[in-house]
Amino acid sequence: MLTAILAAFAGGIILNFMPCVFPVISLKALGLLRHQGDRASARTEGLGFLLGVIFTMLALAAVLLALRAGGIAVGWGFQLQSPLVITALALIILGAALNLLGVFEVGLSLQRAGEISGGRGAFTRSALTGALAIVVATPCSAPFMAGAVGYALVQPPAVSLVIFLSLALGFAAPFTLISLFPAIAARLPRPGAWMDILKRGLAFPMFGAFAWLVWVLAQQAGTTALAAMLACAVVVSFTAWLYGMAQRRRFAGRSYKVLLAVTVVLFVAAITPLPGIMQTQSVTAEPAVASQVAPVKWSPQTVAEMRGHGKAIFVNFTASWCITCQVNDRTSLSTAAVKQALSRTGTIYMVADSTKFNADIDDAMTAFGQGGLPLYVVYPADGSEPKVLPQVLTPSIVVNALDRAAGKKA
């Protein structure tokens, strides 16, 4: 248990540097930079972020454990298997990007673009940033983290929550320490006019995160849902623009109230049809590895039938929303060396696609002690015990594992 707690804490720290979290984490960095020299405001930002991270992590963990107790085999990142959750996250991130560009401001206390006030408003916004960071972080699985989460999922609820709490503390630790200790914060650049440029520049990583989520949605729910998402994004952007004008009082008296009413109507009209549209059947494409090795769709029954008949089996547990999975596909699994090794060893290549919920896949991941994607499993040709490969692959790791599984000299 102590090992799992320490691994979760270390994994939480590393999670800050994963690409899926960077756009949201950059918002937190911007907030701390703005409060440079103001110890009270910096502490408010740091504590708000810490509490937002802890509350959201424990809430997600509680829902996850409750679903598993009810017989539903879900794992880490389960909410991103829902097209509706993907859509909501995409629109929230789009709104954050438009906010960074100054299209509108969050909170009536903001008097000019780029200003961040202290007090309750700053605490709330920082807590919401922490909550969003945790939700967006779920597709990522940092080193040390997958094993800790996998261990947590098979423990009693109290032990599981302690491990998830350790993960949250590790994730929030860097920014919380900077905000609480002036000696660390003193090394940060001094605020100035360049902060407004940085703020607007950070909108573009957010747009990148939005584009990624839109791509994931297309993989999950098809082109109809994609068209609805893009139309909704246009309406939300227009609504944000109208809201920004209303905040700046460019319309007076009754016109101001009418404009606010229009923004509400537009926003409701944009999101109302989404639940029905997002039920479109998944059209997820299987990751390409080698033209001469046709991927086989994974199932427990297929593995049982093919195992131990003189051929090695390589299983790729993946999902469209798993960034590490996509990177491994491009940098390792799709390389010429791996293609040749698959063909030379006669290995059966299987894909277990968890883009949308699949109870069998989550059960299998739990059996291997893994709480998150990616997961790569090699079954030796002689039917002996399978081997789990590292979450970050290189071509040599895969080639050597395939040669050993096939009984060839690595």
Secondary structure by P-SEA (a helix, b strand, c coil): caaaaaaaaaaaaaccccccaaaaaaaaaaaaaaacccaaaaaaaaaaaaaaaaaaaaaaaaaaaaaaaaccccccccccccaaaaaaaaaaaaaaaaaaaccccccccccccccccccaaaaaaaaaaaaaaaaaaccccccccaaaaaaaaaccaaaaaaaaaaaaaaaacaaaaaaacccccccccccccaaaaaaaaaaaaaaaaaaaaaaaaaacccaaaaaaaaaaaaaaaaaaaaaaaaaaccccaaaaaaaaaaaaaaaaaacccccccccccccccccccccccccccccaaaaaaaccccbbbbbbbcccccaaaaaaaacccccaaaaaaaaaabbbbbbbccccccaaaaaaaaaaccccccbbbbbcccccbbbbccccccaaaaaaaaaaaacccc
